[in-house]
Amino acid sequence: MPAKMPCALFAGVLFLLLPAQGFGLDLPRSGHPIFDRVVTLVADNFHDPSALGGFDAAVRRELEGGDRLNAKSTTPQVDAAVERILASLDASHTARFKQDSIAYYELADIFRFAIRKDMKRLFPPDGRASYPGIGMVTRTENGLLFVSDVYDGSPADKAGIRVGDEVLSVDGAPYREIESFRERIGKTVDINLRRRAGTAPFTATVSVERLRPLSTFEKAIENSVDVSESEGRRIGYLRLWTLSSPDGLDIAARELATGSLKDADGIVVDLRGRWGGGPPDAAELFVGDTPNFRLVPRSGKDMLANVRWRRPVVAIIDEGSRSGLELFAYALKANGIPLVGTRTAGALLAGRAYLLPDDSLLELAVSDAVIDDGVRLEGRGVEPDVTVPFPLPYADGRDPQRDAAMEEMRRILVKG
């Protein structure tokens, strides 16, 4: 295996909770509590003071003219104004999320310590983030709605919904990420889908569950594990949906050391995730040079303490590889591990979450992230070694990036 990435690569990169910067700038206010709170939080905490001049100009534009924002502005007006002023910062980890989106609940779980004083109020009675859903994420392309992700082992996965399916309706009504499933936990919904362009729709009946975001990701990581045989070689596959879940990397380590992947000749690790986060040295699972070892207590039942994969690795990346997953991809590439897919998101800053007066969530970039030798991935990303696009509409479950990564692994194993 290639040499270990120097530890200095990860210096100064923290992904979740960081202190306020306290710039204390005096920006104009509208009188609307949500808009003004966003302005205050950005002025006091955004990591780059040089961007605040443009932010100030964007705020002033919202307060001038015939449709200027004020205390009586409607919700759609405020939503649009907040989106525009945040866009002026041109930074990742900087957006507002409302309770009608899956992202809100996933980020609330990821940033649960930042908003810990409000968790029981937001998610009674136990304060654990959850939402009604089926484990499916969508994306709009050319005015149509398509399934972009299906979490492994989720109700959507079990019902046979595939990436690339066009979503037409849920129980006869337009699809809404949260509202389509509210009050339906423990019941089923009928989702009308189209698998191929121009063909007749079909219906998938799916069970609705109360999904706890980080637990759902851990289940998806575990259920993604697969081993296939080709020309006498065993090729393993593992998808890291996020690095933010408490046990996600431990699940991966167990699978590599003692589980289904332990006898694989090579591993394809899929970094096409939903969120990054996690420890900045996560890639050492594949590139570290410390030895494997176990802790053996008096009972004799040993426990994994350190796992390092020594056999070939190929990684898959795309625009879903962001933040901690992006740093993971950079570390693999720096150690000579081939990357297959498309360029990563270029979203490597450190973010923090803040609750706004309407309980929407503001994610704000509060620290820059600089890799050794001054390398910044923000706005730049990591390029693949083998470029493979993934046309989403009507993909019918086909995955050209995974197929190409498997072919690259076969080539490595035959050569080696």
C-alpha positions in Angstrom: 0.0 0.0 0.0 1.1 3.6 -0.5 2.6 5.6 2.3 0.4 7.1 5.0 -0.9 10.6 4.6 1.1 13.0 6.9 -0.9 13.9 10.0 -0.4 17.6 9.3 -2.8 17.2 6.4 -5.7 17.2 8.8 -4.4 20.0 11.1 -7.0 22.6 12.0 -10.0 20.8 10.3 -12.9 20.5 12.7 -16.3 19.6 11.3 -19.1 20.2 13.8 -19.0 22.6 16.7 -16.8 25.6 16.6 -17.0 28.8 18.6 -18.4 32.1 17.4 -15.9 34.4 15.8 -17.5 37.6 17.2 -16.8 40.1 14.4 -19.6 42.2 15.8 -20.4 44.2 12.6 -23.3 46.5 12.6 -25.4 45.6 9.5 -28.9 47.1 8.8 -32.0 45.4 10.0 -35.5 44.9 8.6 -37.6 44.5 11.7 -38.5 40.9 10.7 -37.2 38.5 13.4 -36.1 35.7 11.1 -34.3 37.8 8.6 -32.6 40.0 11.2 -31.4 36.9 13.2 -29.8 35.5 10.1 -28.1 38.9 9.5 -26.8 39.0 13.1 -25.5 35.4 13.0 -23.7 35.9 9.8 -22.1 39.2 11.0 -21.0 37.6 14.2 -19.9 34.2 13.1 -19.2 33.8 9.3 -15.6 32.7 8.9 -14.5 35.2 6.2 -14.8 38.9 7.1 -13.8 39.9 3.6 -17.1 38.5 2.3 -19.2 40.7 4.6 -19.0 43.7 2.4 -20.9 41.9 -0.3 -23.2 40.5 2.3 -23.9 44.0 3.6 -24.8 45.1 0.0 -27.1 42.1 -0.4 -28.9 42.9 2.9 -29.3 46.5 1.8 -30.8 45.5 -1.5 -33.5 43.6 0.4 -34.3 46.6 2.4 -34.7 49.0 -0.5 -37.1 49.4 -3.4 -40.8 48.9 -3.6 -40.8 45.3 -2.2 -38.5 46.1 0.6 -38.5 43.6 3.5 -40.1 44.7 6.7 -41.7 43.3 9.9 -44.9 42.4 8.0 -43.3 40.6 5.0 -44.9 37.3 4.1 -43.2 34.0 4.7 -42.3 33.4 1.0 -40.8 36.9 0.8 -38.6 36.3 3.9 -37.6 32.8 2.6 -36.5 34.2 -0.7 -34.7 37.2 0.9 -32.8 34.9 3.3 -31.8 32.6 0.4 -30.5 35.6 -1.6 -28.4 37.1 1.2 -26.8 33.7 2.1 -26.1 33.1 -1.6 -24.1 36.3 -1.6 -21.5 34.7 0.7 -20.8 32.1 -2.0 -19.8 29.5 0.6 -20.6 25.9 1.3 -22.0 24.9 4.7 -24.1 28.1 4.6 -27.9 27.6 4.0 -31.2 27.7 5.8 -33.3 24.5 6.2 -37.0 24.3 7.1 -39.0 21.5 8.7 -40.5 20.4 5.4 -37.2 18.9 4.2 -35.3 15.7 5.0 -32.1 17.7 5.2 -33.5 19.6 8.3 -33.8 16.4 10.3 -30.6 14.9 9.2 -28.7 18.1 10.0 -30.5 18.4 13.3 -29.2 15.0 14.3 -25.7 15.8 13.0 -25.6 19.1 14.9 -27.6 17.8 17.9 -25.0 19.1 20.4 -25.1 22.6 19.0 -28.9 22.8 19.5 -29.0 20.4 22.5 -31.1 22.9 24.6 -33.9 22.7 22.1 -33.9 19.0 21.1 -36.6 17.8 23.6 -38.8 20.7 22.5 -38.3 20.0 18.8 -38.5 16.2 19.1 -40.6 15.2 22.2 -40.4 13.2 24.4 -36.9 11.9 24.2 -35.1 14.7 22.2 -34.0 12.4 19.4 -34.3 13.7 15.9 -36.7 11.7 13.7 -39.0 12.2 10.8 -41.7 10.2 8.9 -40.2 8.7 5.8 -39.2 5.8 3.6 -35.5 6.3 3.0 -35.7 8.0 -0.4 -34.2 11.3 -1.6 -35.2 13.1 -4.8 -33.8 15.7 -7.1 -35.4 17.8 -9.8 -34.0 17.7 -13.4 -35.6 19.4 -16.4 -38.7 20.1 -14.3 -39.2 16.5 -13.4 -38.6 14.8 -10.0 -36.3 11.7 -9.9 -35.1 9.4 -7.1 -31.5 10.4 -6.5 -30.8 8.2 -3.5 -32.3 5.1 -1.9 -30.8 4.3 1.5 -29.7 0.7 1.7 -32.1 -1.4 3.7 -34.7 1.3 3.9 -38.4 0.8 3.2 -37.9 2.3 -0.3 -35.1 -0.1 -1.0 -37.2 -3.1 0.2 -40.1 -1.9 -2.0 -37.9 -2.0 -5.1 -37.7 1.7 -5.8 -34.6 2.5 -7.9 -32.4 5.4 -8.4 -33.5 7.2 -11.5 -37.3 6.5 -11.1 -39.5 9.5 -11.9 -41.7 10.3 -8.9 -45.2 11.2 -10.0 -47.3 11.2 -6.8 -47.8 9.8 -3.4 -51.4 8.5 -2.6 -52.5 10.6 -5.6 -51.1 13.9 -4.3 -47.8 15.6 -5.3 -44.7 14.3 -3.5 -43.5 16.2 -0.5 -40.5 15.1 1.4 -42.1 15.2 4.8 -45.8 16.1 4.3 -46.4 13.0 2.1 -45.6 10.8 5.0 -46.8 12.7 8.1 -49.4 10.9 10.1 -48.6 7.7 8.1 -46.0 6.1 10.3 -46.8 2.4 10.6 -49.0 2.5 7.5 -48.3 2.2 3.8 -48.4 4.7 0.9 -48.7 4.1 -2.8 -46.0 5.9 -4.8 -46.6 6.3 -8.5 -43.4 6.1 -10.5 -42.1 5.9 -14.0 -39.0 3.8 -14.6 -38.4 4.6 -18.3 -39.2 7.6 -20.4 -42.5 7.3 -22.2 -43.6 4.1 -20.5 -46.7 3.6 -18.3 -46.3 4.5 -14.6 -46.4 1.8 -11.9 -47.1 1.8 -8.2 -44.9 0.8 -5.4 -46.5 0.3 -2.0 -44.1 1.4 0.7 -44.2 1.2 4.5 -43.7 4.5 6.3 -41.4 4.5 9.3 -40.1 6.9 11.9 -36.6 7.4 10.7 -33.8 8.5 13.0 -31.3 10.0 10.7 -27.9 8.9 12.0 -29.3 5.4 12.8 -30.7 5.2 9.3 -27.3 6.1 7.8 -25.6 3.4 10.0 -28.1 0.8 8.8 -27.5 1.9 5.2 -23.7 1.6 5.6 -24.1 -1.9 7.0 -26.7 -3.0 4.3 -24.5 -1.6 1.5 -21.9 -4.2 2.0 -21.6 -6.6 -0.9 -19.1 -9.1 -2.3 -19.0 -10.3 -5.9 -16.7 -12.7 -7.6 -15.0 -12.1 -10.9 -12.4 -14.4 -12.5 -11.7 -16.1 -9.2 -11.3 -12.8 -7.4 -13.6 -11.5 -4.6 -14.4 -7.8 -4.8 -16.0 -6.1 -1.8 -18.2 -3.0 -1.9 -19.0 -0.5 0.9 -20.8 2.8 0.8 -20.1 5.5 3.4 -23.2 7.5 3.4 -21.8 9.9 6.0 -18.9 10.1 8.4 -21.1 11.9 11.0 -22.9 8.9 12.5 -21.3 7.7 15.7 -20.8 4.1 14.6 -20.5 4.3 10.9 -16.7 3.9 10.7 -16.8 1.2 13.3 -19.3 -0.7 11.2 -17.0 -0.4 8.2 -14.0 -1.5 10.3 -15.8 -4.6 11.6 -16.9 -5.6 8.1 -13.3 -5.2 6.9 -11.7 -7.1 9.8 -14.1 -9.8 10.7 -17.2 -9.5 8.6 -18.3 -10.1 5.0 -15.4 -8.1 3.5 -12.5 -9.7 5.4 -11.7 -12.2 2.7 -12.1 -9.8 -0.3 -9.1 -9.4 -2.6 -10.0 -5.7 -3.0 -12.5 -3.1 -1.9 -14.5 -0.5 -3.7 -15.4 2.2 -1.2 -18.2 4.5 -2.3 -17.9 8.1 -1.0 -21.0 9.3 -2.8 -22.6 10.4 0.5 -25.3 12.7 1.8 -23.2 14.6 4.4 -19.6 14.7 5.4 -18.6 15.5 9.0 -16.7 13.0 11.1 -13.1 12.7 12.1 -10.6 14.3 9.7 -8.3 11.2 9.8 -11.1 8.8 8.7 -9.2 7.8 5.6 -6.5 6.1 7.7 -8.8 3.1 7.7 -7.4 2.5 4.2 -4.1 4.4 4.1 -2.7 4.3 7.7 0.5 2.4 8.5 -0.2 1.5 12.1 -0.7 -2.2 12.7 -4.0 -4.0 13.3 -4.5 -4.9 16.9 -7.2 -6.1 19.3 -7.8 -5.7 23.0 -8.2 -9.0 24.9 -9.7 -8.7 28.4 -9.7 -11.4 31.1 -12.9 -12.9 29.6 -11.0 -13.7 26.5 -13.5 -12.1 24.2 -11.4 -9.7 22.2 -12.4 -6.4 20.8 -11.2 -4.6 17.7 -9.0 -1.6 18.7 -7.4 -0.7 15.3 -8.2 -1.8 11.8 -6.1 -1.0 8.7 -7.0 -2.4 5.2 -3.9 -3.5 3.4 -5.3 -4.8 0.1 -6.2 -2.8 -3.0 -8.8 0.0 -2.9 -10.8 1.9 -5.5 -13.1 4.8 -4.5 -16.2 6.3 -6.1 -16.8 10.1 -5.9 -19.3 12.6 -7.2 -20.9 15.9 -6.1 -22.3 14.1 -3.1 -18.8 13.6 -1.8 -18.5 16.7 0.4 -16.9 18.0 3.6 -15.3 15.1 5.5 -16.0 12.7 2.7 -14.2 15.1 0.4 -11.1 15.2 2.7 -11.3 11.4 2.7 -11.2 11.4 -1.1 -8.3 13.8 -1.1 -6.3 11.6 1.3 -6.9 8.5 -0.8 -5.9 10.2 -4.0 -2.7 11.6 -2.3 -1.8 8.0 -1.5 -2.2 6.7 -5.0 -5.7 5.2 -4.6 -7.7 5.6 -7.9 -10.9 7.7 -7.8 -13.7 6.9 -10.2 -16.7 9.2 -11.0 -17.1 12.9 -11.2 -15.6 15.9 -9.3 -16.4 16.2 -5.6 -18.6 19.1 -4.3 -15.8 21.6 -3.5 -17.5 22.0 -0.1 -14.8 21.8 2.6 -15.5 24.4 5.4 -16.4 23.8 9.0 -20.0 24.5 9.8 -22.2 25.1 12.8 -26.0 25.0 13.2 -28.2 27.7 14.8 -31.9 27.7 15.4 -33.9 30.6 14.1 -37.0 32.1 15.7 -39.3 29.8 13.6 -37.2 26.8 14.5 -35.7 26.6 11.0 -32.1 25.7 11.0 -29.3 27.9 9.8 -26.0 26.1 8.9 -23.2 28.6 8.8 -19.5 28.2 7.8 -17.6 29.4 10.8 -14.1 28.2 10.0 -12.0 27.7 6.8 -10.4 24.3 6.2 -6.9 24.4 4.9 -4.9 21.2 4.1 -1.1 21.0 4.4 0.8 23.2 2.0 -2.1 25.7 1.8 -4.4 23.4 -0.3 -8.1 24.4 -0.1 -10.8 22.2 -1.6 -13.6 24.8 -1.1 -14.9 25.7 -4.5 -12.4 23.4 -6.2 -13.1 19.8 -5.2 -11.2 16.6 -6.0 -11.0 15.4 -9.6 -11.4 11.7 -10.3 -8.7 9.7 -12.0 -11.3 8.0 -14.2 -14.2 10.3 -15.2 -17.5 8.6 -15.4 -20.8 10.7 -15.5 -24.0 9.4 -14.1 -27.2 10.5 -16.0 -29.9 10.3 -13.4 -33.2 10.4 -15.3 -34.6 6.9 -15.9 -31.3 5.2 -14.8 -33.4 2.1 -13.9 -31.1 1.3 -11.1 -28.0 1.2 -13.4 -24.9 2.6 -11.8 -22.2 3.4 -14.4 -19.8 4.8 -11.7 -20.0 1.7 -9.6 -19.6 -0.5 -12.7 -16.5 1.5 -13.7 -15.0 1.2 -10.2 -15.5 -2.5 -10.2 -13.8 -2.8 -13.6 -10.9 -0.7 -12.3 -10.5 -3.0 -9.4 -10.6 -6.1 -11.7 -7.8 -4.5 -13.7 -5.7 -3.8 -10.6 -6.2 -7.4 -9.3 -5.2 -8.9 -12.7 -2.2 -6.7 -13.0 -1.1 -7.2 -9.4 
